[in-house]
């Protein structure tokens, strides 16, 4: 796929949304970590380990589903904190991961973008599953033209192949895609693959001010403000 050749002031026609934390609120997992570890903030440690080891698997040429890695990361964090897990804990993690609610700004912003003529799709590291899917449970599925996951390429974001796969399936160049995510590592991967990148600075996420780290094309604190930026640049 070609690199991004869009005007810096013009938005691509297809908006690709990350799902976990960007659209769906992962703080809904915190009660599990409060119950098991006595500290809801351990959820962030678990999530960071999950992201780290998904990327490690891809860099090592290996693949295990994101769901399996999520369970493994929970067991690892429990070992680190000397906590004993039981089957109920694993079941609760799986249930909570499959039924996270949407952030309050998601439906209004998606509706506005769709009404403005943008094509909306998702791209997630999470595996596909039987209906009802997490997006269906959150009331979001009807807003998207297509929902992509990384299973077909067997690599996790931010591998370039994941963004190229979306462009290929939609029969467009990567320059016609704009990734929306609250994870800067995802934005960097998309931009390197030729996409535009729109960064939502939800809590626990921020710009990395270091030499050589590319800046997102657009930055906003919430999805409604970001949608406004995208539409104004159309």
C-alpha positions as CSV (number, residue, x, y, z in Angstrom):
1,X,0.0,0.0,0.0
2,X,1.2,3.5,-0.7
3,X,2.2,6.0,1.9
4,X,-0.1,8.8,2.9
5,X,-0.4,11.4,0.1
6,X,-3.4,13.3,1.4
7,X,-3.3,17.0,2.0
8,X,-2.5,17.6,5.6
9,X,-5.8,19.6,5.9
10,X,-8.1,17.1,4.3
11,X,-9.6,14.2,6.1
12,X,-9.7,10.7,4.6
13,X,-13.1,9.3,3.7
14,X,-13.0,6.2,5.9
15,X,-12.6,6.4,9.6
16,X,-11.2,3.3,11.3
17,X,-11.9,3.0,15.0
18,X,-10.0,1.1,17.6
19,X,-12.5,-0.6,20.0
20,X,-11.1,-1.4,23.5
21,X,-10.9,1.8,25.6
22,X,-11.4,4.0,22.5
23,X,-15.1,3.1,22.1
24,X,-15.7,0.7,25.0
25,X,-15.1,1.7,28.6
26,X,-12.5,-0.7,30.1
27,X,-13.0,0.8,33.5
28,X,-16.0,-1.5,33.7
29,X,-13.4,-4.2,34.4
30,X,-12.3,-2.5,37.6
31,X,-14.8,-4.2,40.0
32,X,-13.1,-7.6,39.2
33,X,-9.7,-6.2,40.1
34,X,-11.1,-4.6,43.2
35,X,-12.5,-7.9,44.3
36,X,-9.5,-10.1,43.4
37,X,-6.6,-7.7,44.3
38,X,-8.3,-5.2,46.6
39,X,-7.1,-2.5,44.2
40,X,-9.0,-1.4,41.0
41,X,-5.9,0.3,39.6
42,X,-4.3,-3.1,39.0
43,X,-6.6,-3.2,36.0
44,X,-4.2,-0.8,34.3
45,X,-1.2,-3.0,35.1
46,X,-3.0,-6.0,33.6
47,X,-4.0,-4.1,30.5
48,X,-0.4,-2.8,30.0
49,X,0.9,-6.4,30.2
50,X,-1.7,-7.5,27.8
51,X,-0.7,-4.9,25.2
52,X,3.0,-5.5,25.8
53,X,2.8,-9.2,25.3
54,X,0.5,-9.0,22.3
55,X,3.1,-6.9,20.6
56,X,5.9,-9.2,21.8
57,X,4.2,-12.2,20.2
58,X,3.9,-10.3,16.9
59,X,7.5,-9.2,17.0
60,X,8.6,-12.7,17.7
61,X,6.6,-14.2,14.8
62,X,4.1,-15.9,17.2
63,X,0.4,-15.7,17.6
64,X,-2.1,-16.5,20.4
65,X,-5.5,-14.9,20.5
66,X,-6.0,-11.7,22.4
67,X,-8.5,-13.4,24.7
68,X,-6.1,-16.1,25.7
69,X,-3.4,-13.5,26.3
70,X,-5.8,-11.6,28.4
71,X,-6.4,-14.6,30.7
72,X,-2.7,-15.4,30.7
73,X,-1.9,-11.8,31.7
74,X,-4.4,-12.0,34.5
75,X,-2.7,-15.1,35.8
76,X,0.7,-13.5,35.5
77,X,-0.3,-10.4,37.4
78,X,-1.9,-12.6,40.1
79,X,1.4,-14.4,40.4
80,X,3.3,-11.1,40.7
81,X,0.9,-9.9,43.5
82,X,0.8,-13.4,45.1
83,X,-2.9,-13.7,44.6
84,X,-4.6,-17.0,44.0
85,X,-7.2,-17.0,41.2
86,X,-10.2,-19.3,40.9
87,X,-12.3,-20.3,38.0
88,X,-14.9,-17.7,38.9
89,X,-12.3,-14.9,38.4
90,X,-11.4,-16.1,34.9
91,X,-15.1,-16.4,33.9
92,X,-15.8,-12.9,35.3
93,X,-12.9,-11.5,33.2
94,X,-14.3,-13.0,30.0
95,X,-17.8,-11.9,30.8
96,X,-16.8,-8.3,31.6
97,X,-14.5,-8.1,28.5
98,X,-17.4,-9.2,26.3
99,X,-19.9,-6.7,27.7
100,X,-18.1,-3.4,28.2
101,X,-20.3,-0.3,27.7
102,X,-19.7,2.5,25.2
103,X,-18.3,5.8,26.5
104,X,-21.0,8.4,26.6
105,X,-19.5,10.4,23.7
106,X,-19.3,7.5,21.3
107,X,-22.9,7.2,19.8
108,X,-23.3,11.0,19.3
109,X,-19.9,11.4,17.7
110,X,-20.3,8.3,15.4
111,X,-23.8,9.4,14.4
112,X,-22.4,12.8,13.5
113,X,-19.6,11.4,11.4
114,X,-21.9,9.0,9.6
115,X,-24.4,11.7,8.9
116,X,-21.5,13.8,7.5
117,X,-20.8,11.1,4.9
118,X,-17.9,9.3,6.4
119,X,-17.6,5.5,6.1
120,X,-17.1,4.0,9.6
121,X,-15.3,0.7,10.4
122,X,-13.6,-0.8,13.4
123,X,-10.3,-2.6,13.8
124,X,-9.6,-4.5,17.0
125,X,-7.0,-6.9,18.4
126,X,-9.9,-8.8,20.0
127,X,-11.0,-12.0,18.3
128,X,-14.3,-12.4,16.5
129,X,-17.1,-14.2,18.4
130,X,-20.6,-15.3,18.3
131,X,-23.5,-12.8,18.4
132,X,-24.2,-10.8,20.4
133,X,-20.7,-9.3,20.0
134,X,-19.3,-6.6,22.3
135,X,-20.2,-3.9,19.8
136,X,-23.8,-5.3,19.6
137,X,-24.1,-5.4,23.3
138,X,-22.9,-1.8,23.5
139,X,-25.4,-0.7,20.9
140,X,-22.8,0.3,18.4
141,X,-22.7,-2.3,15.7
142,X,-25.4,-0.7,13.5
143,X,-23.2,2.4,13.1
144,X,-20.4,0.6,11.3
145,X,-20.1,-0.6,7.7
146,X,-17.6,-3.4,8.7
147,X,-15.9,-4.7,11.8
148,X,-12.3,-6.0,11.3
149,X,-10.1,-8.0,13.6
150,X,-6.5,-9.1,13.2
151,X,-7.1,-12.8,13.1
152,X,-6.8,-13.1,9.4
153,X,-3.2,-11.7,9.4
154,X,-2.3,-13.3,12.7
155,X,-0.5,-10.2,13.9
156,X,-1.5,-7.6,16.5
157,X,-1.6,-3.9,16.0
158,X,0.5,-1.8,15.5
159,X,1.9,-4.2,12.8
160,X,1.6,-2.6,9.4
161,X,-0.2,-5.7,8.0
162,X,-3.2,-5.0,10.2
163,X,-3.9,-1.6,8.6
164,X,-3.0,-2.8,5.2
165,X,-5.5,-5.6,5.6
166,X,-8.3,-3.1,6.2
167,X,-7.3,-1.0,3.1
168,X,-7.2,-4.2,1.0
169,X,-10.6,-5.4,2.2
170,X,-12.1,-2.0,1.4
171,X,-10.3,-1.8,-1.9
172,X,-8.7,1.6,-1.0
173,X,-5.2,2.9,-0.3
174,X,-4.1,3.4,3.3
175,X,-4.1,7.1,2.6
176,X,-7.9,7.0,2.5
177,X,-8.0,5.7,6.1
178,X,-7.9,7.6,9.3
179,X,-7.4,5.6,12.5
180,X,-9.1,6.9,15.6
181,X,-7.6,5.6,18.9
182,X,-6.8,6.6,22.4
183,X,-3.5,4.6,22.3
184,X,-0.6,6.5,20.8
185,X,1.2,3.2,19.8
186,X,-1.8,2.4,17.6
187,X,-1.7,5.8,16.0
188,X,2.0,5.6,15.3
189,X,1.5,2.2,13.7
190,X,-1.3,3.4,11.5
191,X,0.6,6.6,10.4
192,X,3.7,4.5,9.6
193,X,1.5,2.3,7.4
194,X,0.3,5.4,5.5
195,X,-2.9,6.2,7.3
196,X,-3.9,9.4,9.1
197,X,-4.0,9.3,12.9
198,X,-6.5,10.9,15.2
199,X,-5.7,10.6,18.9
200,X,-8.3,10.8,21.8
201,X,-6.5,11.7,25.0
202,X,-8.8,9.7,27.3
203,X,-7.5,9.3,30.9
204,X,-4.3,7.3,31.2
205,X,-3.3,8.2,27.6
206,X,-1.1,11.0,26.4
207,X,1.3,12.2,23.7
208,X,4.9,10.8,24.0
209,X,7.2,13.8,23.8
210,X,10.4,12.2,22.5
211,X,12.6,12.8,19.4
212,X,11.5,10.8,16.4
213,X,8.1,9.9,17.7
214,X,5.5,11.2,15.2
215,X,2.7,13.4,16.3
216,X,-0.9,12.5,15.5
217,X,-2.6,14.4,12.7
218,X,-5.4,15.4,15.1
219,X,-5.7,15.4,18.9
220,X,-8.8,15.9,21.1
221,X,-9.8,15.2,24.6
222,X,-13.1,13.5,23.6
223,X,-14.7,11.9,20.6
224,X,-17.2,14.7,20.0
225,X,-14.5,17.3,19.7
226,X,-12.5,15.0,17.5
227,X,-15.5,14.4,15.2
228,X,-15.9,18.1,14.8
229,X,-12.2,18.4,13.8
230,X,-12.6,15.6,11.2
231,X,-15.7,17.1,9.7
232,X,-14.3,20.6,9.5
233,X,-11.3,19.2,7.6
234,X,-13.4,17.2,5.2
